Amino acid sequence: MIPSRNLLVSLLMTAAIARMACGAETASDTQDPNSSGTGIDAAGGYALSPIRVELGGYSSHVNNGFGNWSGGQAQLWYRSRFFTPAFTVDRQTRPQGNQWNYAFFSYANWSKSFYTTQAFSWAPQKDPLDVYFPKRRYDIRAYWKLPPEQKFIIDAGYTRFDLGAPGHGQIFSAGALYYHNKWVVDADLFINRSQPGDLYSASGLLAVQHGQEGRSWLGMTVGGGRELYQLVGQTPFEARFMSYSFSAFYRRWLSRHAGVVFSGQFLNKLDAYRQAGGSASLFFEF
């Protein structure tokens, strides 16, 4: 049962990466009213293509007998001036079996100083004890750009996830984004509530990103905190873990309409296991 709780770390890291992507794009792009939704990168005059398709795979090794975890992912983004939806399909395989995950993510610009992100995902379960993704997950997050220059953004969010038989929980979060020229810095605090047991724990993330649309992006994320949940069986007991993680990615445009993405990740869940792996993707814009 312990590996399924790696979902919490994955949820937090995925959320941070998504926030940085939205923050960087929203911060560095100005919209041309005659562009029919295609953004213009103010730093380099790069016209953002409205459609992005990304295809990739990932693999990692987990010690203490948990084996190799691998999978593939496909993403479809449609970027417009006021609303940007994205659809993701993910399939992960472990020694015990495999599971599919289907997700919808979007961000909406409500004004020059306020925007939100919202998401929903669903993962059918073949075996209630082999859980690699939340059965259902809901996310909402709000961002405010502070005057006068709107380079500093504060945000707050809420996530609810249902793992099925292992339990369910909520994540309450607050953070801040700061961007300057080609730099984006993101810091976040998460309060995690796990059921059964009504157990609370906390964790945090710090991420830094540098780059420009149409050329390249380089980003790094470090995180750590406490994980607390209850294992239900003949004799229920509380599992307590401290963990820390590090991830990095590099996105590079090879041409006007195509590029590659490479990433690596390391997770050390103290007294449980260590996980190290990477991913590679191709993306196309048109």
Order of alpha helices (4+ residues) and beta strands (2+ residues): alpha-beta-beta-beta-beta-beta-beta-beta-beta-beta-beta-beta-beta-beta-beta-beta-beta
